[in-house]
Amino acid sequence: MDPYAALRFREFNIFLLVRFAMVFAWSMQFIVIEWQVYSMTKDPLSLGIIGLMEVIPAVSMALFAGHVVDQKEKRNLLVKCILGFSIISFGLFILSLPSIENEWPTQTILYSIYFLVFLGGIVRAFLGPTIFSLIALIVPKRIYPSAATWSSTTWQFAAVLGPALAGFSISWIGVHWSMCLIFGFSVLALIFLFQISVKPILNPKIGEPVFQSLREGLRFVFSTKAVLGALTLDMIAVLFGGAVALLPIFAQDILHVGAEGFGILRAAPAVGAAITMLGSTRFPLHKNAGKKLLLAVFGFGVCMIVFGFSTYFWLSVMALFFSGAFDGVSMIVRQTILQLKTPDDMRGRVASVNSMFVGSSNELGAFESGLTAKLMGTVTAVVFGGAMTLLTVSIAAFVSPTFRKLDLQKDVDEHETDEHN
């Protein structure tokens, strides 16, 4: 397959610009919030609460959001999601005004930040399924693997630059103007999005009762072993491998590298993932996908253990870099499975389940890391998480030989045949 097939579609290129701008803004905003909150409280648990405030609405509304996405036009729904994010980022910009910080009590500012993060979780519940569904309306089925790879690669590059710039911008221009920059990128994403045309609604069951719709979506996920296996494995790994939530502590109190070192640490896993994803455009990962996913998650757990024990900045950066490289393999395999195995009329609901399993596990992982760091210490919490990841993937490989033998080459060939016919 032509590795650049998806890039030959103008609207897909515009979609990549939208996705880059949004992921860049969102990842940068999360880092700035983490830094601001820990600087205010010096409490590891406060970092976990940030994740919890986002994950509560993201999980509780995910299935309903998937139903709505399958029932509505995708481009305009994405417009509303980006508008919501823009309002939230502007609110955080206002909260970081020097006059507000000097006049308002610290607790009031802290709770206001948590509230805006909570609203962001609501937006995110709709954002992920909408983006996932929109890709399938922009490119033909035969190039879904190419589109999934480039979309994931774009996401990862934005996740590289967002945290890196966050660390440097905090040092250079402060939290307040960093928030202003985030708001600007969200507006830029909105401008790009209007260059994509309105898309048809492919769901033949418009007006279907909500609970019936949700039951069908859940039934599909739990009856499709490839989808369920990929989501479960990645969820457990991310849940127990959420060391990145504790990076402000490592940067300030363990490695003593300041805001700029924090930006490098936060960007290291994304750099590793981005390089992996670029390589996958030339060397596809859909052959022997099950084995590759299991090995990638195992490697991720090993990297987390090395990072937890490290007291050297360069070793910590390398451990995070390779954790990102392994995570990049996991992300591409999972996205390819979802794109190839999901019917068009169920994409919103399946993506919402994906967000519950995987996306929200990032925030649950942040809460788990913050809580365990509070109870057993920061280093022990990270090593514990890595060990649990190794245990999980070992059990999965043993109890699920079907998933271990999963190969997506047949699915790719079938889609190519359908397009030619």
C-alpha positions in Angstrom: 0.0 0.0 0.0 1.1 3.5 -0.8 2.2 5.0 2.6 1.2 8.5 1.5 -2.2 7.5 0.1 -4.2 9.4 2.7 -2.1 12.6 2.2 -3.4 12.8 -1.4 -6.8 13.9 -0.1 -7.0 17.7 0.4 -9.6 17.6 3.2 -7.5 14.9 5.1 -4.5 17.3 5.1 -6.8 20.0 6.5 -8.1 17.6 9.1 -4.5 16.9 10.2 -3.9 20.6 10.7 -7.0 20.8 12.8 -6.0 17.8 14.9 -2.4 19.1 15.3 -3.7 22.5 16.5 -6.2 20.9 19.0 -3.8 18.3 20.4 -1.0 20.9 20.7 -3.3 23.2 22.6 -4.8 20.5 24.8 -1.5 18.9 25.7 0.1 22.2 26.4 -2.8 23.4 28.5 -2.7 20.2 30.7 1.1 20.7 31.3 0.7 24.4 32.2 -2.2 23.5 34.6 -0.1 20.7 36.2 2.8 23.1 36.8 0.6 25.9 38.1 -1.4 23.6 40.5 1.7 21.9 41.9 3.4 25.2 42.3 0.4 26.4 44.3 -0.1 23.4 46.5 3.2 21.3 46.6 0.9 18.3 47.0 1.2 15.2 44.7 -2.5 14.4 45.3 -3.5 17.7 43.7 -2.0 16.4 40.4 -4.1 13.3 40.7 -7.2 15.5 41.3 -6.6 17.3 38.0 -6.9 13.9 36.2 -9.9 12.9 38.3 -11.8 16.1 37.5 -11.4 15.5 33.8 -12.1 11.7 33.8 -15.4 11.9 35.8 -17.4 13.7 33.0 -15.4 12.0 30.2 -16.4 8.5 31.5 -19.9 9.3 32.7 -20.9 10.9 29.4 -18.9 8.8 27.0 -21.6 6.4 25.9 -24.2 9.1 25.5 -21.6 11.2 23.5 -21.1 8.2 21.2 -24.8 8.0 20.6 -25.0 11.7 19.8 -22.0 11.5 17.4 -23.6 8.6 15.4 -26.8 10.6 15.1 -25.4 14.0 14.2 -23.4 15.6 11.4 -19.7 15.3 12.3 -18.1 18.5 11.0 -20.5 20.9 12.8 -20.3 18.8 15.9 -16.5 19.2 15.9 -17.0 22.9 15.5 -19.0 23.0 18.8 -16.4 20.9 20.6 -13.6 23.3 19.6 -15.7 26.3 20.6 -16.2 24.7 24.0 -12.5 24.1 24.4 -11.8 27.7 23.4 -14.1 29.1 26.1 -12.4 26.9 28.7 -8.9 27.9 27.7 -10.0 31.6 27.8 -11.3 31.1 31.3 -7.9 29.6 32.4 -6.2 32.6 30.8 -8.4 34.9 32.9 -7.7 32.9 36.1 -3.9 33.3 35.5 -4.1 37.1 35.4 -1.6 38.6 38.0 -4.4 40.7 39.4 -6.6 37.6 40.0 -3.7 35.7 41.6 -2.9 38.6 44.0 -6.6 39.3 45.0 -8.3 35.9 45.0 -7.6 33.2 47.7 -5.4 30.3 46.5 -8.2 27.8 47.2 -10.7 29.8 45.1 -8.3 29.8 42.1 -7.5 26.1 42.6 -11.2 25.1 42.7 -11.9 27.3 39.7 -9.2 25.5 37.8 -10.7 22.1 38.8 -14.1 23.3 37.6 -12.8 24.3 34.2 -10.9 21.0 33.9 -14.2 19.3 34.7 -15.9 21.2 31.8 -13.1 20.1 29.6 -13.8 16.5 30.4 -17.4 17.0 29.1 -16.0 18.5 25.8 -13.5 15.6 25.5 -16.3 13.0 25.8 -17.6 14.3 22.5 -14.3 15.3 20.8 -12.7 11.9 20.5 -15.7 10.1 18.9 -16.3 13.0 16.6 -12.7 13.0 15.3 -12.6 9.2 14.9 -15.9 9.3 12.9 -14.9 12.2 10.7 -11.8 10.5 9.4 -13.9 7.7 7.9 -16.0 10.3 6.0 -12.9 12.0 4.5 -11.0 9.0 3.1 -12.1 5.8 1.4 -11.9 2.5 3.3 -9.0 1.0 1.4 -6.7 3.6 2.9 -7.9 3.5 6.5 -4.6 2.0 7.7 -2.7 4.9 6.1 -5.1 7.5 7.5 -4.9 6.0 11.0 -1.1 6.0 10.9 -0.9 9.7 9.8 -3.6 10.8 12.2 -1.8 9.1 15.1 1.5 10.5 13.9 0.1 14.0 13.8 -1.4 13.5 17.3 2.0 12.4 18.5 4.0 15.3 17.0 1.5 17.7 18.6 2.0 15.9 21.9 5.8 16.3 21.4 5.7 20.0 20.8 2.9 20.9 23.1 4.5 19.8 26.4 8.0 20.9 25.2 6.7 24.4 24.4 4.7 24.4 27.7 7.9 23.9 29.7 9.8 26.6 27.9 7.0 29.1 27.7 6.4 28.8 31.5 10.1 29.7 31.9 10.1 32.4 29.2 6.7 34.1 29.3 5.0 32.7 32.4 1.8 30.8 33.0 -0.5 33.7 32.0 0.8 34.3 28.5 1.2 30.5 28.0 -2.6 30.2 28.5 -3.0 33.0 25.9 -1.0 31.0 23.4 -3.1 28.0 24.0 -6.3 30.0 23.3 -4.8 31.2 20.0 -4.2 27.6 18.8 -7.7 26.6 19.5 -9.0 29.5 17.4 -6.6 28.5 14.7 -8.0 25.0 14.7 -11.5 26.4 14.3 -10.4 28.5 11.3 -8.9 25.4 9.6 -12.0 23.3 10.3 -14.3 25.5 8.3 -12.3 24.4 5.2 -13.8 20.9 5.5 -17.2 20.4 4.0 -20.3 19.2 5.9 -20.5 15.4 5.7 -23.5 13.0 5.3 -24.9 11.0 8.2 -24.4 7.3 7.4 -26.4 5.9 10.4 -29.6 4.4 9.0 -31.2 4.4 12.5 -31.6 8.1 13.1 -33.9 8.7 16.0 -33.1 5.3 17.5 -33.8 5.2 21.3 -30.7 6.1 23.3 -30.6 3.0 25.5 -31.1 0.6 22.5 -28.3 2.5 20.6 -26.0 2.2 23.6 -26.7 -1.5 24.1 -25.8 -2.2 20.4 -22.6 -0.3 20.7 -21.5 -2.2 23.9 -22.6 -5.5 22.4 -20.4 -5.0 19.4 -17.3 -4.1 21.4 -17.7 -7.0 23.8 -18.4 -9.5 21.1 -15.5 -8.5 18.9 -12.4 -10.1 20.5 -9.8 -8.1 18.6 -11.4 -4.8 19.6 -12.0 -5.8 23.2 -8.5 -7.2 23.6 -6.7 -4.1 22.3 -8.8 -1.7 24.4 -8.4 -3.7 27.6 -4.7 -4.3 27.3 -3.9 -0.6 26.5 -6.3 0.6 29.3 -4.5 -1.4 32.0 -1.1 -0.4 30.8 -1.9 3.3 30.7 -3.8 3.1 34.0 -0.8 1.7 35.9 1.9 3.4 33.8 0.7 6.9 34.5 4.1 8.2 35.6 3.9 11.3 33.5 1.4 12.8 35.9 4.2 12.9 38.5 6.7 14.6 36.3 6.4 18.0 38.0 7.6 16.2 41.2 10.5 14.5 39.4 11.5 17.8 37.7 11.3 20.0 40.9 12.1 17.6 43.8 14.0 14.6 42.5 16.0 15.5 39.3 16.1 19.3 40.1 15.9 20.4 36.5 13.3 23.2 36.7 10.7 24.2 34.1 12.8 23.6 31.0 13.9 20.2 32.2 10.2 19.5 32.9 9.3 20.3 29.3 12.0 17.9 28.1 10.8 15.1 30.3 7.2 15.7 29.3 8.1 15.7 25.6 10.5 12.7 25.6 7.8 10.0 25.4 6.0 11.8 22.6 9.3 12.2 20.6 9.8 8.4 20.9 6.2 7.7 19.7 6.5 10.2 16.9 9.6 8.5 15.5 7.9 5.1 15.8 4.9 6.4 13.9 6.9 7.9 11.1 8.7 4.6 10.7 5.4 2.8 10.6 4.4 4.8 7.5 7.1 2.8 5.6 6.9 -0.4 7.6 3.2 -1.1 8.5 2.3 -2.8 11.7 -0.8 -4.7 10.7 1.0 -8.0 10.2 1.2 -10.1 13.4 -0.5 -7.2 15.2 -1.4 -9.1 18.3 2.2 -10.1 19.1 3.5 -6.6 18.4 0.9 -5.0 20.7 1.8 -7.4 23.5 5.5 -6.8 23.2 5.0 -3.1 23.0 3.1 -2.9 26.2 5.7 -5.1 27.9 8.4 -2.8 26.8 6.5 0.2 28.1 6.3 -1.4 31.5 10.0 -2.0 31.6 10.7 1.6 30.7 8.4 2.8 33.5 10.4 0.8 36.1 13.7 2.2 34.8 12.4 5.7 35.0 11.1 5.2 38.5 14.6 4.1 39.8 16.6 6.7 37.8 18.3 9.6 39.5 20.1 10.8 36.4 18.3 13.2 34.1 19.7 11.7 30.9 18.6 8.2 31.9 15.2 9.4 32.8 14.8 11.1 29.4 15.9 7.9 27.6 13.5 5.8 29.6 10.6 8.1 28.8 11.7 8.2 25.1 11.6 4.5 24.7 8.3 4.3 26.7 6.9 6.6 24.0 8.4 4.5 21.2 6.6 1.4 22.6 3.4 3.3 23.2 3.5 4.5 19.5 3.3 0.9 18.4 0.4 0.3 20.7 -1.5 3.3 19.5 -1.1 2.5 15.8 -2.1 -1.1 16.2 -5.1 -0.2 18.3 -6.3 2.6 15.9 -5.9 0.3 12.9 -8.0 -2.5 14.6 -10.7 0.0 15.4 -10.8 1.5 11.9 -10.9 -1.9 10.2 -13.3 -3.7 12.5 -15.9 -1.0 13.2 -19.0 -0.5 10.9 -19.6 3.1 9.7 -22.9 3.4 11.6 -21.2 2.5 14.9 -18.0 4.6 14.8 -19.2 7.2 17.4 -20.3 4.6 19.9 -17.2 2.4 19.5 -14.9 5.5 19.7 -16.7 6.5 22.9 -16.0 3.1 24.4 -12.4 3.5 23.3 -12.3 6.8 25.1 -13.7 5.2 28.3 -11.1 2.3 28.1 -8.0 4.1 26.9 -8.4 7.9 26.8 -9.9 8.2 30.3 -7.4 5.8 31.7 -4.8 8.5 31.2 -6.6 10.6 33.8 -7.4 7.6 36.0 -3.7 6.7 35.7 -2.9 10.3 36.8 -5.2 9.9 39.9 -3.8 6.4 40.6 -0.2 7.8 40.4 -1.0 10.8 42.6 -2.7 8.7 45.2 0.0 6.0 45.3 2.7 8.6 45.4 0.9 10.1 48.4 0.6 6.8 50.1 3.9 5.0 49.3 6.2 7.7 47.8 6.8 8.9 44.3 9.5 6.5 43.2 7.7 3.4 44.7 4.5 4.5 42.9 6.1 4.6 39.5 7.9 1.3 40.0 4.7 -0.3 41.2 2.8 0.9 38.2 5.5 -0.5 35.8 5.4 -3.9 37.6 1.6 -4.1 37.3 1.9 -3.4 33.6 4.3 -6.3 33.2 2.0 -8.6 35.2 -1.0 -7.5 33.1 0.5 -8.1 29.7 2.0 -11.5 30.8 -1.5 -12.7 31.9 -3.1 -11.4 28.7 -0.5 -13.2 26.5 -1.1 -16.5 28.5 -4.9 -16.5 28.6 -5.7 -15.1 25.1 -3.9 -17.1 22.4 -6.4 -15.8 19.9 -5.4 -12.3 20.4 -1.7 -13.3 20.4 -2.2 -14.6 16.9 -4.1 -11.6 15.6 -3.1 -10.5 12.1 -4.8 -7.7 10.3 -3.4 -8.3 6.8 -6.5 -10.1 5.7 -8.7 -7.2 6.7 -6.5 -4.8 4.8 -6.6 -7.0 1.7 -10.4 -7.3 1.9 -10.9 -3.5 2.0 -8.6 -3.0 -1.0 -10.6 -5.7 -2.9 -13.9 -4.0 -2.1 -12.6 -0.6 -3.3 -11.4 -2.0 -6.6 -14.7 -3.9 -7.2 
